[in-house]
Amino acid sequence: MNPGNQTTVTGFILLGFQNIQNYRSVLFFALLLTFLVTVFGNLLIIVLASVSKNLSSPMYFFLSHLSACDLLLTTVIVPLMLNIISRNKDSISFLGCFTQFYLFGALAATECVLLSVMSYDRYVAICNPLRYSSIMSFRKCIHLVFWSWFTSFSFMLNTAIQVFRLQFCGPNIIDHFFCDLAPLLQLSCSDTSFVELENLVTGLPATFLPLMYIMGTYIFIFNAMLKISTTTGRQKAFYTCSSHLTVVSLYYGTLIVAYLFLSKESSLNVNKGLSLLYTVVTPLVNPIIYSFRNKEIKIAFSKLVYVGRKSWL
């Protein structure tokens, strides 16, 4: 532990879902199944985008990184949550709690930036189709993905360091299923005003500036769609964006409700439910949305199954 952080707390106790004891087994197996399906679905997209020649475009390159982000996010949260449910509560070390807090925040910010990068890709594809290949070169795609991960983890590192320097004198009980910012600030016996201000200055732009960018790009995209003369052409253009729009709506919808419209006095159960949406449900739904609404992914999966079956026989 940091010598400069003079605290009597060496760990925290996560309570999880204390008021649903009668449904603990059902919740455990439901979350376990969800976790396994999430891991399989996101790994499948990463593998398909890596080995299939039909999925070698920038859109699927970005999608594979979005799946990697979802996979890491659910891995950071769900295994510990399952342990909490099985034991009714669980302890986590001081360093482990802040590591989880940092990784969760960094991965959530990365997902926001990656979604904005994907909207830029759709903008170029629809508004500048003739220059798409030259604009979205492999080198540019690498740069966009690298800076998406690097900036998100860098922004979040500053907030995590500030929280880590806070003093925690007790109690050490967190009525949640993971180490989120709000319960940690409530437990601190230090002045948290600076941390709250710093999180507002760095956290909100990292989350909502990408949303503003996505909204801006789609204004140009929809304007370009209206100029397409044929109905078939407009439908095809909209189809290429529909999966991305659905994912953006689901992810940002839960974030906005959780962090803007719910006050600190809101029910803890409501907050936990919303946290489940963007930590468990969204990583599960993303690959499902892209798989069921994308013919190229279905074809690539069929070819992969065929090759695997042929080699097995």
Secondary structure, DSSP 4 states (H G I P E B T S, - for coil): --TT---S--EEEE---TT-GGGHHHHHHHHHHHHHHHHHHHHHHHHHHHH-GGG-SHHHHHHHHHHHHHHHHHHHHHHHHHHHHHHSSEEEEHHHHHHHHHHHHHHHHHHHHHHHHHHHHHHHHHHSGGGHHHHT-HHHHHHHHHHHHHHHHHHHHHHHHHHHTS---S--EESSSS--HHHHHHH--S--HHHHHHHHHHHHHHHHHHHHHHHHHHHHHHHHHHT-SSHHHHHHHHHHHHHHHHHHHHHHHHHHIIIIIS-TTS-HHHHHHHHHIIIIIHHHHHHHHHHHT-HHHHHHHHHHHHHHHHHH-
